Amino acid sequence: MVEQTVVVQSEVGLHARPAALFVQTAAKFKSQITLEANGKTANGKSILQVLSLGAKQGDSLLIRAEGEDEAEALESLVDLIMRGAEATS
């Protein structure tokens, strides 16, 4: 299992399009993806659970990956969050 905490960069937070992009990216990996923010935990492959976190710009987000491609999954998802709004273009 690997994990990393990142700060949400997108101006709209992890809502709507950025959340959908996160879930689409997470779904490409076999590893289990978990997110934690604001005292809540979500399955990173479920759009409804990701949206339920209510992560806003500046919030800390713990991304955890567990499985055979965990390192690659974590790297891709951290990069996606760090790029913020540019990731949705």
Contacts in CASP RR format, 6 or more apart in sequence:
PFRMAT RR
TARGET T0000
AUTHOR 0000-0000-0000
METHOD contacts of the structure
MODEL  1
MVEQTVVVQSEVGLHARPAALFVQTAAKFKSQITLEANGKTANGKSILQV
LSLGAKQGDSLLIRAEGEDEAEALESLVDLIMRGAEATS
1 64 0 8 1.000
1 65 0 8 1.000
1 66 0 8 1.000
1 67 0 8 1.000
1 70 0 8 1.000
2 64 0 8 1.000
2 65 0 8 1.000
2 66 0 8 1.000
2 70 0 8 1.000
2 71 0 8 1.000
2 74 0 8 1.000
3 62 0 8 1.000
3 63 0 8 1.000
3 64 0 8 1.000
3 65 0 8 1.000
3 74 0 8 1.000
4 62 0 8 1.000
4 63 0 8 1.000
4 74 0 8 1.000
4 78 0 8 1.000
5 60 0 8 1.000
5 61 0 8 1.000
5 62 0 8 1.000
5 63 0 8 1.000
6 60 0 8 1.000
6 61 0 8 1.000
6 63 0 8 1.000
6 78 0 8 1.000
6 81 0 8 1.000
6 82 0 8 1.000
7 58 0 8 1.000
7 59 0 8 1.000
7 60 0 8 1.000
7 61 0 8 1.000
8 14 0 8 1.000
8 37 0 8 1.000
8 55 0 8 1.000
8 56 0 8 1.000
8 57 0 8 1.000
8 58 0 8 1.000
8 59 0 8 1.000
8 60 0 8 1.000
8 61 0 8 1.000
8 81 0 8 1.000
8 84 0 8 1.000
9 57 0 8 1.000
9 58 0 8 1.000
9 81 0 8 1.000
9 82 0 8 1.000
9 83 0 8 1.000
9 84 0 8 1.000
9 85 0 8 1.000
10 18 0 8 1.000
10 57 0 8 1.000
10 81 0 8 1.000
10 84 0 8 1.000
10 85 0 8 1.000
10 87 0 8 1.000
10 88 0 8 1.000
11 57 0 8 1.000
11 85 0 8 1.000
12 18 0 8 1.000
12 57 0 8 1.000
12 85 0 8 1.000
13 54 0 8 1.000
13 55 0 8 1.000
13 56 0 8 1.000
13 57 0 8 1.000
13 58 0 8 1.000
13 59 0 8 1.000
14 22 0 8 1.000
14 37 0 8 1.000
14 50 0 8 1.000
14 51 0 8 1.000
14 53 0 8 1.000
14 54 0 8 1.000
14 55 0 8 1.000
14 56 0 8 1.000
14 59 0 8 1.000
14 61 0 8 1.000
14 81 0 8 1.000
15 51 0 8 1.000
15 54 0 8 1.000
15 55 0 8 1.000
16 51 0 8 1.000
17 88 0 8 1.000
18 84 0 8 1.000
18 85 0 8 1.000
18 87 0 8 1.000
18 88 0 8 1.000
19 47 0 8 1.000
19 50 0 8 1.000
19 51 0 8 1.000
20 47 0 8 1.000
21 80 0 8 1.000
21 87 0 8 1.000
21 88 0 8 1.000
22 44 0 8 1.000
22 50 0 8 1.000
22 77 0 8 1.000
22 80 0 8 1.000
22 81 0 8 1.000
23 44 0 8 1.000
23 45 0 8 1.000
23 46 0 8 1.000
23 47 0 8 1.000
23 50 0 8 1.000
25 76 0 8 1.000
25 77 0 8 1.000
25 80 0 8 1.000
26 33 0 8 1.000
26 44 0 8 1.000
26 45 0 8 1.000
26 73 0 8 1.000
26 77 0 8 1.000
27 45 0 8 1.000
28 76 0 8 1.000
29 65 0 8 1.000
29 69 0 8 1.000
29 72 0 8 1.000
29 73 0 8 1.000
29 76 0 8 1.000
30 67 0 8 1.000
30 68 0 8 1.000
30 69 0 8 1.000
31 65 0 8 1.000
31 66 0 8 1.000
31 67 0 8 1.000
31 68 0 8 1.000
31 69 0 8 1.000
31 70 0 8 1.000
31 73 0 8 1.000
32 43 0 8 1.000
32 65 0 8 1.000
32 66 0 8 1.000
32 67 0 8 1.000
33 43 0 8 1.000
33 44 0 8 1.000
33 45 0 8 1.000
33 63 0 8 1.000
33 64 0 8 1.000
33 65 0 8 1.000
33 73 0 8 1.000
33 77 0 8 1.000
34 41 0 8 1.000
34 42 0 8 1.000
34 43 0 8 1.000
34 44 0 8 1.000
34 63 0 8 1.000
34 64 0 8 1.000
34 65 0 8 1.000
34 66 0 8 1.000
35 41 0 8 1.000
35 42 0 8 1.000
35 43 0 8 1.000
35 44 0 8 1.000
35 49 0 8 1.000
35 50 0 8 1.000
35 53 0 8 1.000
35 55 0 8 1.000
35 61 0 8 1.000
35 62 0 8 1.000
35 63 0 8 1.000
35 64 0 8 1.000
36 42 0 8 1.000
36 53 0 8 1.000
36 61 0 8 1.000
36 62 0 8 1.000
36 64 0 8 1.000
37 53 0 8 1.000
37 54 0 8 1.000
37 55 0 8 1.000
37 59 0 8 1.000
37 60 0 8 1.000
37 61 0 8 1.000
37 62 0 8 1.000
38 53 0 8 1.000
38 54 0 8 1.000
38 55 0 8 1.000
38 59 0 8 1.000
40 52 0 8 1.000
40 53 0 8 1.000
40 54 0 8 1.000
42 49 0 8 1.000
42 50 0 8 1.000
42 52 0 8 1.000
42 53 0 8 1.000
43 49 0 8 1.000
43 50 0 8 1.000
44 50 0 8 1.000
53 61 0 8 1.000
55 61 0 8 1.000
61 81 0 8 1.000
63 74 0 8 1.000
63 77 0 8 1.000
63 78 0 8 1.000
63 81 0 8 1.000
64 74 0 8 1.000
65 71 0 8 1.000
65 73 0 8 1.000
65 74 0 8 1.000
65 77 0 8 1.000
80 87 0 8 1.000
81 87 0 8 1.000
END
